[in-house]
Amino acid sequence: MTSHAPALIVFGGLPGTGKTTVSRELTRRLAATYLRIDAIEQTLRAAGHIVGAMGYVLGNALAAENLELGRLVVADCVNPVLASRVGWRQTAAQKSAYVVEIEVVCSDVVVHRKRVETRTSDISGLKLPTWDEVVNRDYEPWDRERLVLDTAVSSLDPLLQQAEAYIRAKTA
């Protein structure tokens, strides 16, 4: 994928929807820089820090550095509130980069719950949320256009094709 300016592709969605699976594979296909907020936050916790918004602050700083280099950056995060989404948008704007927003959902509650209850963490020390924590999490509605990928109704390759086409359209 080529574009005239750097681009920040920001994923969001509840835990267990398939964000990491989709965003990692998209990163590989696009030869992009990958930023995973879970990894940043767990590193902070392991170092004895209180996380709060700091994971997103650091993620945005790393994204800005890579955008400055003209890189395509994929940010993998829950991105649950307007404030986090605005932060990514501001980072892209400050670096004159495109921002592309993608929400990953799993419309089949049974499938989503099974994913949440049976997955294991690939980040050392990261405690994954329970199903109750996922469904009771604050997750604000999105305030603008984004691509919505539903992992309950499509396999990985068609989802990636949709994402790539959307990114091309948004960065042309």
Summary of the structure (lengths in Angstrom):
residues: 172
radius of gyration: 15.4
end to end distance: 10.4
largest distance: 43.8
contacts: 523
relative contact order: 0.24
helix: 47%
strand: 16%
